[in-house]
Amino acid sequence: KTLVSVVKARDFPVESDANKLVNSCCISYRIDEKPIALGADGDYPAWLWKLHVDRKPRPIAEIDINSYAYWRRVRKYTLKYWNSLAKIDGWHRKDHRETCNHAEKFYKEWSQILMRDSC
């Protein structure tokens, strides 16, 4: 048996000084130094303000068709579609993965009805 030690989580104090929250980065800095101050918007590169920060993914229509992200999304949706078809027909089940004719094995009575009706 293995022994697991339980460590009590430490509670860190939450910063409540509004001036400090608005004017500094609030990242780790040395105790004896001043906090890192935020700059004006013009001090930062333009691409920083164009970053996608929403939790929801962008609609596929907004993504560039030549980008890696677009084709990853297309692949994801295609696999999701194929898996839904497999779930309906049972392709994913182990007993359906045989080399014999799938239609004859599972739809034998339907194939006989179709053969009878076509004659």
LINKA-V937123 format. One record per helix or strand. SS is the DSSP state (hx for helix, st for strand). FROM is the first residue (numbers start at 1). TO is the last residue. If there is no record, write none. Layout:
BEGIN
ss from to
SS FROM TO
SS FROM TO
END
This chain:
BEGIN
ss from to
hx 18 23
st 24 24
st 37 37
hx 41 43
hx 46 50
hx 60 62
hx 68 89
hx 94 96
hx 102 106
hx 108 118
END
